[in-house]
């Protein structure tokens, strides 16, 4: 699991071409809501096999977040073969994250 939001983001076309399970997490390192989500996210992800996780710094003018219509942080988008299967906004429970992860993991 990634631990720091990075300012560089892949192109949307690269995301669409991914195979398998991927979690896109949009937020910022200073966001209180984002910090509150980290413990339940880590708990839910620890129970899953390793999977691709992009922790992307978001904000005005950030193309990838705008292309996914991210409005609040953190937003977690769960992809299977590049297709959005589930989305959670400001999740605080490991159980709800685990349900979304189960939808994308074999």
Secondary structure, DSSP 8 states (H G I E B T S, - for coil): ---S-BS----HHHHHT--SEEEEEEE-TT-HHHHHHHHHHHHHHHTS---EEEEEE--TT-HHHHHTT--SSSEEEEEETTEEEEEEES---HHHHHHHHHTT--
